[in-house]
Amino acid sequence: MAERRPRIGITTYHRAGEERLSFSLPSAYVDAVRGEGGFPVLLPPGEERPGEILDALDGLVFGGGGDLDPGLFGGSPHRTHYFIDAERDAFELVLMRAALERGTPVLAICRGMQVLNVLRGGRLHAHLPEAVGEEVCHRESQQCHTHHPVRLAADSRLAGIYGSERLDVASWHHQGVETLGRGLRAVGWAPDGTVEALEDPDRPRLLAVQWHPELQIEVGSPQRRLFRGFLEMARKPPSPAGPSGR
């Protein structure tokens, strides 16, 4: 009998179109999970009982997409904000909290890392060029990503997974961590000082990166190690970690 594949939930984008009749997700997330032996399960926003979702899953990927509502972290509207969606914000914040309380393996990517930081009471820069300048390009445009180097803390879980403290990453964001949320530690940085990765010392099954590893999953790419490490976590029995709202 074939080994059961870990079931990995992947959050989708908001309801799209003038009549909000469709959900979507870039296929790269699905390909990355499948490529390391996972069974992808798409999770559109709107579910009100995260416990039922987590009962059926072995791990969660929080994907990228539009900006969080700045009102969630005491920020102000900005002309560059896009795709703000209250339904998605509420769903992902509740789901993230429940997953951390259970000890469910979590891989938070780009917006997903920002959801984690906001959940813990942290703040986000409204628009990175206004905060750190333009020495490092974090995206070509809303439609196009770019690449830049990242430095990882030598003692971080991520450095252990990658086997390196230096990476070249696919970057596609215009916001970033301004102040860290409770219990979180910055473990990755762009050359301009932008926080590119977060960890919680009390949550060993949590990985959070600002870059887009799913865009670099070609054969031999170091980014495949991140998904491989995440799937290894998902194959292990759950270990509840206690309350997350410190």
CORLIN-V76834 format. One record per run of one state. SS is the DSSP state (2 for helix, 1 for strand, 0 for the rest). FROM is the first residue (numbers start at 1). TO is the last residue. Records with the same first field share a line. If there is no record, write none. Layout:
SS: FROM-TO, FROM-TO
//
This chain:
0: 1-6, 12-15, 17-21, 23-26, 36-38, 44-49, 56-58, 63-69, 74-85, 103-104, 110-110, 120-122, 126-127, 133-145, 153-156, 163-165, 172-175, 180-184, 191-194, 200-205, 210-212, 216-222, 235-246
1: 7-11, 16-16, 22-22, 39-43, 59-62, 105-109, 123-125, 146-152, 166-171, 176-179, 185-190, 195-199, 206-209
2: 27-35, 50-55, 70-73, 86-102, 111-119, 128-132, 157-162, 213-215, 223-234
//
